[in-house]
Amino acid sequence: DSTVAYAWAYVMALESLAGTRPPPRALWLRALLLERERIANHLGDLGYLGNDGGLAFGLAQFSRLKEDLLRTNAAIFGHRYLMDRVAPGGVAVDIADAGVEAVLAECDRLQGELRTLRAIYYDHAGLQDRCIGCGRLTPATAGALGVVGLAARASGHAIDLRVHPGHAPYDELQPQIASHRNGDVAARIVVRFDEAFESLKLQRRILRKLPSGPIA
């Protein structure tokens, strides 16, 4: 479920060894694919978190939203999980005008549905009771253990490889890093919602600024 992230890291190593740099459009398309992967993973995990807290409704709704996004991936990019789309020297797939419109429309739909589901998650007394204070990882312990990723961000450490070191095009996109200090399951839910909304914003920004030119 992180094929874009791992593939991008791998091809960066190859491109560094070869002394080559992908064309600008390819880099921006990589960012688009990565943000779609991040959204898919957040949707899946928010559903699982709801289900773990006894809210099966959350699992059903987020599974539906994730499936819709994966089908859009297949229709536009040729693979549900975007495997083999990132390639040495660029990307293996481009996006046409119809695909741009489809992604933008999807962003609008998802933003509305996420707002509704966030309100349900935050207002559901049973779910909140099971999440607040559960599995707490303090900022001090997270730092001592060298925790990274979303768990670190939910425990007060706002670290994100898209920003630090901020490889192109993220040096220009400048994503906002979501973070929380409580370090519990509730904090991780908050961060996932915030990151999903930020990825929707980034998709729109990428598509508005997507440069023309070759993809490899």
Secondary structure as the mmCIF struct_conf table of DSSP 4:
data_model
#
loop_
_struct_conf.conf_type_id
_struct_conf.id
_struct_conf.beg_label_comp_id
_struct_conf.beg_label_asym_id
_struct_conf.beg_label_seq_id
_struct_conf.end_label_comp_id
_struct_conf.end_label_asym_id
_struct_conf.end_label_seq_id
HELX_RH_AL_P HELX_RH_AL_P1 THR A 3 ALA A 18
TURN_TY1_P TURN_TY1_P1 GLY A 19 GLY A 19
HELX_RH_AL_P HELX_RH_AL_P2 PRO A 24 ASP A 52
TURN_TY1_P TURN_TY1_P2 GLY A 53 GLY A 54
HELX_RH_AL_P HELX_RH_AL_P3 ALA A 56 PHE A 77
BEND BEND1 GLY A 78 GLY A 78
TURN_TY1_P TURN_TY1_P3 ARG A 80 TYR A 81
TURN_TY1_P TURN_TY1_P4 MET A 83 ASP A 84
STRN STRN1 VAL A 86 ALA A 87
TURN_TY1_P TURN_TY1_P5 PRO A 88 GLY A 89
STRN STRN2 GLY A 90 VAL A 91
BEND BEND2 ALA A 92 ALA A 92
HELX_RH_AL_P HELX_RH_AL_P4 ASP A 97 ASP A 123
HELX_RH_AL_P HELX_RH_AL_P5 ALA A 125 CYS A 131
TURN_TY1_P TURN_TY1_P6 ILE A 132 GLY A 135
HELX_RH_AL_P HELX_RH_AL_P6 PRO A 139 LEU A 145
TURN_TY1_P TURN_TY1_P7 GLY A 146 GLY A 146
HELX_RH_AL_P HELX_RH_AL_P7 GLY A 149 ARG A 153
TURN_TY1_P TURN_TY1_P8 ALA A 154 GLY A 156
TURN_TY1_P TURN_TY1_P9 LEU A 161 PRO A 165
TURN_TY1_P TURN_TY1_P10 ALA A 168 PRO A 169
HELX_RH_AL_P HELX_RH_AL_P8 TYR A 170 LEU A 173
HELX_LH_PP_P HELX_LH_PP_P1 PRO A 175 ALA A 178
BEND BEND3 ARG A 181 ASN A 182
BEND BEND4 ASP A 184 ASP A 184
HELX_RH_AL_P HELX_RH_AL_P9 VAL A 185 LYS A 209
HELX_LH_PP_P HELX_LH_PP_P2 LEU A 210 SER A 212
BEND BEND5 GLY A 213 GLY A 213
#
